[in-house]
Amino acid sequence: MSIRHGLLALLERGPRYGSQLRTEFESRTGSTWPLNVGQVYTTLGRLERDG
C-alpha cells in the first residue's frame, strides 16, 4: 500500500483535515509507517493535481 492509496481509502469515508488523516493512517498501520503532516498535504496536493 502506498501513502496515496492509504489516504484515498481514508477519504472515501468523507472529508478530513490533514492531521486527522495522519492520526488515522498511523493508527491503522500500527505506527509502523509514520507520516508527518507535510507528507499528507504534499500527497493531497498531488492527488488533486493529477485528478
Z-matrix of the N, CA and C atoms (Angstrom, degrees):
N
C 1 1.448
C 2 1.524 1 108.42
N 3 1.304 2 115.87 1 136.82
C 4 1.458 3 120.75 2 175.92
C 5 1.527 4 109.60 3 -96.74
N 6 1.310 5 115.74 4 164.46
C 7 1.471 6 120.19 5 175.65
C 8 1.515 7 109.25 6 -58.24
N 9 1.301 8 115.71 7 -41.90
C 10 1.470 9 121.68 8 -179.50
C 11 1.531 10 111.05 9 -56.35
N 12 1.320 11 115.94 10 -49.85
C 13 1.466 12 119.87 11 -178.66
C 14 1.525 13 111.83 12 -68.77
N 15 1.311 14 116.14 13 -37.20
C 16 1.460 15 119.68 14 177.62
C 17 1.518 16 112.01 15 -62.42
N 18 1.335 17 116.73 16 -43.74
C 19 1.466 18 120.18 17 179.00
C 20 1.523 19 111.16 18 -67.27
N 21 1.317 20 116.93 19 -39.28
C 22 1.468 21 119.56 20 177.54
C 23 1.525 22 111.10 21 -61.85
N 24 1.318 23 116.81 22 -39.90
C 25 1.466 24 120.20 23 178.71
C 26 1.525 25 110.73 24 -63.19
N 27 1.323 26 116.98 25 -39.73
C 28 1.462 27 120.29 26 178.59
C 29 1.525 28 111.30 27 -69.42
N 30 1.315 29 116.90 28 -37.49
C 31 1.466 30 120.93 29 -178.85
C 32 1.525 31 112.32 30 -73.19
N 33 1.315 32 116.23 31 -17.73
C 34 1.460 33 120.33 32 178.20
C 35 1.530 34 110.98 33 -60.73
N 36 1.330 35 116.31 34 -27.39
C 37 1.467 36 121.71 35 179.53
C 38 1.525 37 112.60 36 -80.34
N 39 1.322 38 117.22 37 -12.91
C 40 1.460 39 120.71 38 179.95
C 41 1.518 40 111.12 39 137.86
N 42 1.330 41 116.53 40 172.13
C 43 1.464 42 120.89 41 -177.30
C 44 1.531 43 112.01 42 -64.41
N 45 1.320 44 115.05 43 147.02
C 46 1.466 45 121.99 44 178.80
C 47 1.533 46 108.32 45 -144.20
N 48 1.316 47 115.71 46 153.83
C 49 1.460 48 121.21 47 170.04
C 50 1.521 49 108.38 48 -76.75
N 51 1.333 50 116.12 49 157.25
C 52 1.457 51 120.48 50 179.80
C 53 1.514 52 113.53 51 -56.09
N 54 1.320 53 116.63 52 -41.64
C 55 1.471 54 119.38 53 -179.84
C 56 1.527 55 111.45 54 -66.48
N 57 1.333 56 116.73 55 -33.76
C 58 1.470 57 120.22 56 176.73
C 59 1.524 58 110.32 57 -67.20
N 60 1.326 59 116.09 58 -41.78
C 61 1.464 60 120.25 59 178.31
C 62 1.525 61 110.54 60 -61.53
N 63 1.319 62 116.12 61 -44.32
C 64 1.465 63 120.79 62 179.89
C 65 1.525 64 110.85 63 -60.50
N 66 1.312 65 116.97 64 -48.61
C 67 1.462 66 121.62 65 -178.56
C 68 1.522 67 111.31 66 -61.53
N 69 1.324 68 116.34 67 -45.72
C 70 1.467 69 119.79 68 -178.32
C 71 1.528 70 111.20 69 -68.74
N 72 1.330 71 117.35 70 -39.78
C 73 1.460 72 121.89 71 178.07
C 74 1.526 73 109.97 72 -59.53
N 75 1.336 74 116.34 73 -48.78
C 76 1.463 75 120.05 74 -179.30
C 77 1.526 76 111.53 75 -65.63
N 78 1.305 77 116.57 76 -35.85
C 79 1.465 78 120.50 77 178.10
C 80 1.524 79 110.85 78 -63.87
N 81 1.311 80 116.10 79 -42.17
C 82 1.468 81 120.19 80 -177.44
C 83 1.524 82 113.20 81 -75.26
N 84 1.339 83 116.92 82 -24.41
C 85 1.464 84 119.57 83 177.88
C 86 1.521 85 111.73 84 -96.69
N 87 1.329 86 116.71 85 6.80
C 88 1.457 87 120.34 86 179.73
C 89 1.518 88 113.04 87 67.09
N 90 1.313 89 116.54 88 27.08
C 91 1.476 90 123.40 89 -178.81
C 92 1.524 91 112.72 90 60.02
N 93 1.330 92 117.52 91 16.82
C 94 1.463 93 120.06 92 176.50
C 95 1.523 94 111.21 93 -82.07
N 96 1.323 95 116.55 94 -12.35
C 97 1.457 96 121.68 95 179.39
C 98 1.527 97 107.83 96 -128.48
N 99 1.349 98 117.08 97 77.40
C 100 1.461 99 119.43 98 -175.89
C 101 1.531 100 111.92 99 -69.23
N 102 1.302 101 115.42 100 141.11
C 103 1.466 102 122.58 101 177.75
C 104 1.513 103 108.95 102 -120.59
N 105 1.324 104 116.24 103 148.78
C 106 1.450 105 117.45 104 167.38
C 107 1.527 106 106.90 105 -105.49
N 108 1.306 107 115.87 106 160.38
C 109 1.464 108 120.21 107 -175.10
C 110 1.527 109 110.71 108 -61.29
N 111 1.331 110 117.38 109 -31.65
C 112 1.464 111 120.64 110 177.82
C 113 1.520 112 112.20 111 -59.95
N 114 1.329 113 116.74 112 -40.75
C 115 1.468 114 120.63 113 177.26
C 116 1.520 115 110.93 114 -63.04
N 117 1.324 116 115.65 115 -40.06
C 118 1.464 117 120.19 116 -179.33
C 119 1.524 118 109.65 117 -61.95
N 120 1.334 119 117.00 118 -50.39
C 121 1.463 120 119.91 119 -176.91
C 122 1.526 121 112.18 120 -68.76
N 123 1.327 122 117.73 121 -34.58
C 124 1.465 123 120.36 122 175.80
C 125 1.522 124 110.30 123 -63.51
N 126 1.322 125 116.62 124 -44.83
C 127 1.463 126 121.19 125 179.49
C 128 1.520 127 111.05 126 -65.37
N 129 1.327 128 117.57 127 -41.72
C 130 1.470 129 120.53 128 177.67
C 131 1.525 130 110.73 129 -62.16
N 132 1.323 131 117.08 130 -40.15
C 133 1.463 132 120.80 131 177.57
C 134 1.519 133 111.94 132 -62.03
N 135 1.319 134 116.38 133 -40.99
C 136 1.470 135 120.29 134 178.44
C 137 1.526 136 111.36 135 -67.53
N 138 1.321 137 116.26 136 -39.62
C 139 1.467 138 119.61 137 177.65
C 140 1.526 139 110.44 138 -61.56
N 141 1.313 140 116.05 139 -43.18
C 142 1.465 141 120.07 140 179.39
C 143 1.525 142 110.79 141 -65.33
N 144 1.323 143 116.56 142 -43.44
C 145 1.459 144 121.55 143 -179.44
C 146 1.532 145 111.81 144 -63.50
N 147 1.333 146 115.92 145 -43.16
C 148 1.462 147 120.84 146 -175.34
C 149 1.523 148 113.54 147 -81.84
N 150 1.318 149 115.66 148 -12.98
C 151 1.467 150 119.85 149 178.15
C 152 1.462 151 110.59 150 78.56
